[in-house]
Amino acid sequence: MSTNFNKPAASDLVIVDNVYPKKKYTVSVSIPEFNCVCPKTGLPDFGCIYIDYIPDKSIVELKSLKLYIVKYRNVGIFHEEVTNRILDDFKAACAPHSIAVKGDFQPRGGIKTIVSCSE
């Protein structure tokens, strides 16, 4: 397992004012080059992360999201945990009306994993 020197945190996500707070609209973000590390073998895991949220008073600035996501590349974490952690951090950062996160991971050992969570 890799050492977690610089773990991602909700505080890494920079928020900006939503200029349309009275409108209910969906922001969809995909991150096709997501990677982390298997906590059992230390081997890299690859996947695509999908985030769909309906903002309230703020939105997440995308450069900060990119920098937050890159921090996972050395983190030993299971697919289920990373998907839920991204949802929790995103929710803590911008308090959206609703959010859904899906992790679509590449097969490992002949098993493909897709994890979806929402609030």
C-alpha positions as CSV (number, residue, x, y, z in Angstrom):
1,M,0.0,0.0,0.0
2,S,1.2,3.5,-0.8
3,T,1.8,6.0,1.9
4,N,-0.8,8.8,2.0
5,F,1.5,11.9,2.2
6,N,-1.0,14.4,0.8
7,K,-4.5,13.0,1.2
8,P,-7.3,14.7,-0.5
9,A,-9.7,16.7,1.7
10,A,-12.9,18.7,1.3
11,S,-10.9,21.8,2.0
12,D,-9.0,21.3,-1.3
13,L,-12.2,22.0,-3.2
14,V,-12.5,25.7,-3.8
15,I,-16.0,27.0,-4.1
16,V,-17.4,30.0,-6.0
17,D,-20.7,31.7,-5.9
18,N,-23.5,30.2,-8.0
19,V,-24.7,33.1,-10.1
20,Y,-28.0,31.3,-10.7
21,P,-29.0,30.2,-7.2
22,K,-32.7,30.3,-7.9
23,K,-32.5,28.0,-10.9
24,K,-32.4,24.2,-10.5
25,Y,-29.8,23.0,-13.0
26,T,-27.5,20.0,-13.1
27,V,-23.7,20.2,-13.4
28,S,-22.2,17.0,-14.8
29,V,-18.5,16.4,-14.6
30,S,-16.6,13.4,-15.8
31,I,-13.0,12.5,-14.8
32,P,-11.9,9.8,-17.3
33,E,-8.3,9.5,-16.0
34,F,-8.9,8.9,-12.3
35,N,-6.5,6.6,-10.6
36,C,-5.7,5.4,-7.1
37,V,-3.9,2.4,-5.6
38,C,-5.3,-0.9,-4.5
39,P,-4.9,-1.0,-0.7
40,K,-4.1,-4.8,-0.7
41,T,-1.6,-5.1,-3.6
42,G,-0.3,-1.5,-4.0
43,L,-1.1,-1.8,-7.8
44,P,-2.7,1.1,-9.6
45,D,-6.4,1.2,-10.2
46,F,-7.9,3.2,-13.0
47,G,-11.4,4.4,-13.7
48,C,-13.8,7.2,-14.6
49,I,-15.5,9.3,-12.0
50,Y,-18.8,10.9,-12.8
51,I,-20.2,13.7,-10.6
52,D,-23.7,15.1,-11.2
53,Y,-25.0,17.8,-8.8
54,I,-27.6,20.4,-8.5
55,P,-25.9,23.4,-6.9
56,D,-27.3,25.6,-4.2
57,K,-25.4,28.8,-3.3
58,S,-22.0,27.7,-4.6
59,I,-20.3,25.5,-7.2
60,V,-16.9,23.8,-7.1
61,E,-14.2,25.4,-9.2
62,L,-13.0,22.9,-11.7
63,K,-9.2,23.4,-11.4
64,S,-9.5,22.7,-7.6
65,L,-11.5,19.6,-8.4
66,K,-8.7,18.4,-10.8
67,L,-6.0,19.0,-8.1
68,Y,-8.1,17.3,-5.5
69,I,-8.6,14.2,-7.7
70,V,-4.9,14.0,-8.6
71,K,-4.1,13.5,-4.9
72,Y,-5.8,10.1,-5.0
73,R,-3.1,8.7,-7.3
74,N,-1.0,7.6,-4.3
75,V,-3.8,6.7,-1.9
76,G,-4.5,3.1,-1.1
77,I,-8.3,3.0,-1.1
78,F,-11.1,0.6,-2.1
79,H,-13.4,1.6,-5.0
80,E,-16.4,1.8,-2.6
81,E,-14.6,4.1,-0.2
82,V,-13.2,6.4,-2.8
83,T,-16.6,6.9,-4.5
84,N,-18.3,7.7,-1.2
85,R,-15.5,9.9,0.0
86,I,-15.6,12.0,-3.1
87,L,-19.4,12.5,-2.6
88,D,-18.8,13.4,1.1
89,D,-16.0,15.9,0.3
90,F,-18.0,17.5,-2.5
91,K,-21.1,17.8,-0.3
92,A,-19.0,19.3,2.5
93,A,-17.4,21.8,0.2
94,C,-20.4,23.2,-1.7
95,A,-23.6,21.8,0.0
96,P,-25.5,21.1,-3.2
97,H,-29.3,20.4,-3.3
98,S,-28.4,16.9,-4.5
99,I,-25.4,15.0,-5.7
100,A,-24.6,11.6,-7.3
101,V,-21.1,10.2,-7.8
102,K,-20.4,7.1,-9.9
103,G,-17.0,5.4,-10.0
104,D,-16.6,3.2,-13.1
105,F,-13.4,1.3,-12.6
106,Q,-11.4,-0.8,-15.1
107,P,-11.4,-4.6,-14.5
108,R,-8.9,-5.9,-12.0
109,G,-8.3,-9.6,-11.7
110,G,-11.2,-10.2,-14.1
111,I,-13.7,-8.2,-12.0
112,K,-15.2,-4.9,-13.1
113,T,-16.6,-2.6,-10.4
114,I,-19.1,0.3,-10.7
115,V,-20.0,2.1,-7.5
116,S,-22.8,4.7,-7.4
117,C,-23.8,6.8,-4.4
118,S,-26.1,9.8,-4.1
119,E,-27.8,12.1,-1.6
